[in-house]
Amino acid sequence: MPNSPVSPPLLRHQRHPITVSYREQKIRIIRGGCSLPGHRHPIPYAMISTVMRTFAALIVSTLLLCAQPDFNSLKELKYRNIGPFRGGRVVAVTGVTSQPSVYYFGGTGGGIWKTTDGGVNWAPVSDGQLKTGSVGSIAVADSDPNIVYAGMGEPDIRGNASHGDGVYKSTDAGKTWKNVGLQDTYHIGAVRIHPKNPDIVYVAALGHQFAPNDQRGIFRTAGRKPAPSISSSTLTAPT
């Protein structure tokens, strides 16, 4: 009797084959892995899991990148000069907290300027009222936007710095100005107003540029409340 062909024995990991159909494509599931039609060797589940995790990570990374803001659009934003173009150098700038479109600046040799439309238009508000033209610092009272102080004299010292003649005050939002003292300070670098009492003011003064003088240091007003008037005597040097 002729020998009948003998089928090769199933390997241990190839026992119990199962055939399933998914979209008309047969996939043979074998213990320990799965094989696609036309493939002789099974694909381990560990490899499939690694591929799926990598694919999921790529999808998540793509979504995160899409969610990032486009900073390239900010490259089109540029600073521009909003004027005025004949005000001279500027070292003193301030705004009104309660009025976002109102600003003041003090020029070096250009006096005090004001805008009420956020810098679209500027107007000189101190012409004919100041004895010197260079402003070192300017401040608006938080408690009363009509009160403005300007310390005169260029504070950035160099060979030909322009000096000033003390502190000027306006009580009508810059329409009129009055000198209230410290005429011999020459160069004022900072003016600070008390947030609740506009009669209390601090002034930092450099004094004469190339020589010693008594009006050099930090000064404070008398700060009476209510103050009958602000005069040169109310701005005094500390003891």
C-alpha positions in Angstrom: 0.0 0.0 0.0 1.5 3.2 -1.1 2.5 5.6 1.7 -0.1 8.4 2.1 1.4 11.8 2.3 2.0 12.9 5.9 1.2 16.4 6.9 4.0 18.1 8.8 3.2 18.4 12.5 1.9 21.8 13.7 4.4 23.7 15.8 3.5 24.3 19.3 2.7 28.0 18.8 0.7 27.2 15.6 -2.0 25.0 17.1 -5.7 25.8 17.2 -5.9 28.0 14.1 -8.9 30.2 13.8 -10.1 31.9 10.6 -12.2 35.1 10.7 -13.5 37.4 7.9 -13.2 41.2 8.1 -14.3 43.2 5.0 -13.8 40.1 2.9 -10.1 39.8 3.9 -9.1 36.6 5.8 -6.8 37.0 8.7 -5.5 33.9 10.4 -5.2 34.4 14.1 -2.6 32.1 15.6 -1.7 31.8 19.2 1.2 34.2 19.9 0.5 36.5 16.9 -1.5 37.1 13.8 -0.6 36.6 10.1 -2.1 38.3 7.0 -2.9 36.3 3.8 0.3 35.7 1.8 2.6 36.0 4.9 4.1 32.8 6.2 5.2 34.1 9.6 2.9 35.6 12.2 3.3 39.2 13.4 3.8 39.3 17.2 1.2 41.2 19.2 4.0 43.2 20.9 5.0 44.6 17.5 1.5 45.5 16.7 1.0 47.2 20.1 4.3 49.2 19.5 3.2 50.4 16.1 -0.3 51.4 17.4 1.2 53.4 20.3 3.6 55.1 17.9 0.8 56.0 15.5 -1.3 57.4 18.4 1.6 59.5 19.6 2.1 60.9 16.2 -1.6 61.9 16.0 -1.5 63.5 19.5 1.7 65.4 18.6 0.1 66.7 15.4 -3.0 67.9 17.3 -0.8 69.7 19.9 1.3 71.4 17.1 -1.9 72.6 15.5 -3.1 74.1 18.8 0.1 76.2 19.2 -0.4 80.0 18.6 1.1 81.3 15.4 3.8 83.6 16.6 4.8 84.4 13.0 1.8 86.7 12.7 3.4 88.9 15.4 6.4 89.6 13.1 4.2 92.1 11.3 3.8 94.3 14.4 6.3 97.2 14.4 6.9 100.2 16.6 6.2 103.5 15.0 6.8 107.1 15.9 3.5 108.7 16.8 5.0 112.2 17.1 5.2 115.0 17.7 8.2 115.4 15.4 9.5 118.7 16.8 9.3 118.1 20.5 12.9 117.3 21.1 14.4 114.4 23.1 11.9 112.9 25.5 12.8 111.4 29.0 9.5 112.2 30.8 6.2 110.4 29.9 3.0 109.8 31.9 -0.6 108.9 31.4 -3.9 109.3 33.2 -5.1 106.0 34.7 -8.8 106.9 34.5 -8.5 108.3 30.9 -6.7 105.7 28.7 -6.3 108.1 25.8 -4.7 111.0 27.7 -0.9 111.3 28.0 1.7 113.9 28.7 5.3 114.1 27.8 8.1 116.5 28.6 10.7 117.2 26.0 14.3 118.3 26.3 14.0 121.8 25.2 10.5 121.2 23.9 8.3 121.9 27.0 5.2 119.9 27.9 2.9 118.3 25.4 -0.5 116.5 25.7 -2.6 114.2 23.7 -6.3 113.3 24.3 -6.6 110.7 21.5 -3.9 108.2 22.3 -1.1 109.9 20.4 -2.8 110.7 17.1 -2.5 114.4 17.8 -0.2 116.2 20.2 -0.5 119.8 21.4 2.0 122.0 23.4 0.4 123.0 26.7 3.2 125.0 28.3 4.3 127.6 25.8 4.9 131.0 27.3 4.4 129.7 30.9 7.8 128.0 31.6 11.1 129.8 32.1 13.1 126.8 30.9 12.2 124.3 28.3 13.6 120.9 29.4 11.4 118.6 31.5 13.0 115.8 33.5 10.0 114.2 35.0 6.2 114.5 34.9 3.4 112.9 36.9 -0.4 113.0 37.2 -2.2 112.6 40.5 -4.1 109.3 40.7 -6.7 110.9 43.0 -7.3 113.9 40.7 -6.3 113.8 37.0 -6.5 117.6 36.8 -3.4 117.9 39.0 -0.1 117.5 37.1 3.5 118.1 38.4 6.5 118.6 36.1 10.1 118.6 37.3 12.4 120.6 35.1 15.9 120.0 33.9 17.3 117.2 31.7 18.3 114.3 34.1 20.4 112.3 31.7 23.7 114.0 32.3 26.1 114.7 29.5 28.4 117.5 28.3 25.7 119.9 27.3 22.7 118.9 29.5 19.9 121.5 29.6 19.0 122.6 33.2 15.6 123.6 34.6 14.1 125.9 37.2 12.3 123.7 39.7 8.8 122.2 39.8 5.7 123.4 38.0 2.2 122.4 38.9 -1.1 122.5 36.9 -4.5 122.2 38.5 -6.5 122.3 35.3 -5.2 119.3 33.4 -2.3 121.2 31.8 -3.9 124.4 30.7 -2.0 126.6 33.1 1.2 126.1 35.0 2.7 127.7 38.1 6.2 127.3 39.5 6.0 125.9 43.1 9.6 125.8 44.2 13.0 124.1 44.0 14.2 126.6 41.4 17.9 125.8 42.2 17.7 122.0 41.7 18.5 122.4 38.0 18.0 118.7 37.1 15.0 116.7 38.4 14.9 113.0 37.6 11.7 111.9 39.3 8.4 113.3 40.7 6.0 111.0 42.6 2.6 112.0 43.9 0.8 110.4 46.9 -2.0 108.2 45.4 -4.6 109.6 47.8 -3.3 113.1 48.6 -2.1 115.2 45.7 -0.6 117.7 48.0 2.1 115.2 49.1 4.8 115.1 46.4 8.3 113.6 46.4 11.0 115.0 44.1 14.4 113.5 43.4 16.8 116.2 42.2 20.4 115.9 41.0 21.2 119.5 41.6 23.9 121.4 39.7 25.6 119.2 37.2 29.2 120.2 37.8 29.1 121.8 41.2 27.8 121.0 44.7 24.7 122.8 45.9 22.2 122.5 48.7 19.2 121.5 46.6 20.4 118.1 45.7 18.6 115.0 47.1 15.1 113.9 47.8 12.5 116.5 48.7 8.9 116.3 50.1 6.1 118.8 50.3 4.7 119.8 53.6 1.5 117.9 52.7 -1.1 119.9 54.7 -4.6 118.8 54.2 -6.3 120.8 52.9 -3.5 122.9 51.6 -4.5 126.5 51.1 -2.0 126.9 48.2 1.2 125.4 46.9 4.0 127.9 47.1 7.8 127.6 46.9 7.9 127.3 50.7 6.0 124.0 50.7 8.8 122.2 48.8 11.6 121.8 51.3 14.8 119.8 51.6 14.8 116.9 54.2 16.6 117.6 57.5 
